[in-house]
């Protein structure tokens, strides 16, 4: 198989409808899809040779998503969920973006949300996406440029921010250091896979507590992956404070349509801190991570 341009990785659950997989197969270009199921969950009928279906050793969003990432062979990688629908030209969008911005780490996609059961809206024809090379870039100083038709700059997260013990006492969320044009989360962004594979090795290593004893949180990989990738390169001096590392695509275009979870699969009592606490094990020197964890921990205690 030719090396894929884009790997789309997806943690699966029970009762994903077959029409979702059919829509996935309608995506054009040199793309591979890596679907990772929990143990004992029946796989969907495979209708596309580009679709790889794997059963994870354990159930859980973290281990399923990381298993998918470890198997991703594309130049770029995109993480979505099994209730989301992708623009059919997503591979072309990825190629165009990184051809114009070869030094970027990722590009953030635009999403549109629909209630559960809105199948007609989810599979309707996609609008034609504009050529990325012709789009203007909106910087922080550009107050008059609209986000509707421009690429919005995204800087690295402010990891250098100091530990703020007062975040324990302020009203929710307590933190004051997380505002601004940066990005903590990993999902729904097309990343350079070379950066991902380098950072994954550190995360997997930190799962080990002692010998065969492992700590693998059930939830949540989103900020764990997004922030650890940034911290690794910041620590190595590859990037500096405030440096632009990505862009957000225009508001008037949509690349992902998201359907609300079915009632039986809606998220309840998700303890994000149980996954993100690994950031402290990886990078205890960053006050930004301490502020994040303490604010989440306070929420966990109160609930």
Secondary structure, DSSP 8 states (H G I E B T S, - for coil): ----SEEEEEE--TT--HHHHHHHHT--SSEEEEEEE-TT--------TTEEEEE-SS-SHHHHHHHHHHT--SSEEEEEETTEEE-TTHHHHHHHHHHH-TT-SEEE--EEEE-TT-HHHHTS-------GGG-EEE-TT-SSS-TTSEEEEEE---TT----GGGGTSSTT--SSS-SSB----TTEEEEHHHHHHHHHHHHHHTEEETTEE---SS--HHHHHHHHHHHHHHTTSS-TT-EEEEE--TT--SEEEE---GGG---S--THHHHTHHHHH-TT-HHHHHHHHHHHHHHHH-
